[in-house]
């Protein structure tokens, strides 16, 4: 498991451009050693909106840079 808190890691994943949605973030967190209970905390509406905003920004950035793969 990472030394980052759950929220820090969730935001890092969202900003990385390697995930497409909240479910994928939760799945990655569980694979990295966080518990399912911890990962379920990402369902909070405000937090989900923030993470989705980061995912969308990362996608725009990747598209702008020409990395659509």
C-alpha positions, 0 to 999 in steps of 0.5 A, a space after each residue: 500500500 502507498 504511504 499516501 492517504 486514501 484521498 491523496 491516492 484517489 486524487 493522484 489517480 484521477 489526475 494521472 489520466 489513467 482512470 476513466 471513472 470513480 469505480 476504476 479508482 476504487 478498484 485500483 485502490 483495493 488492488 493497492 491494498 486499501 480496504 473496500 470499506 475505505 474505497 467506498 468512502 469515495 461515493 460521497 457526492 462532493 468528493 465524487 464531483 471533485 474526482 470526476 472533475 480531475 479525471 475530465 481535466 486529465 482527459 482534456 490535457 491528454 487530448 490536447 497533448 495528442 495522447 488519445 491512446 
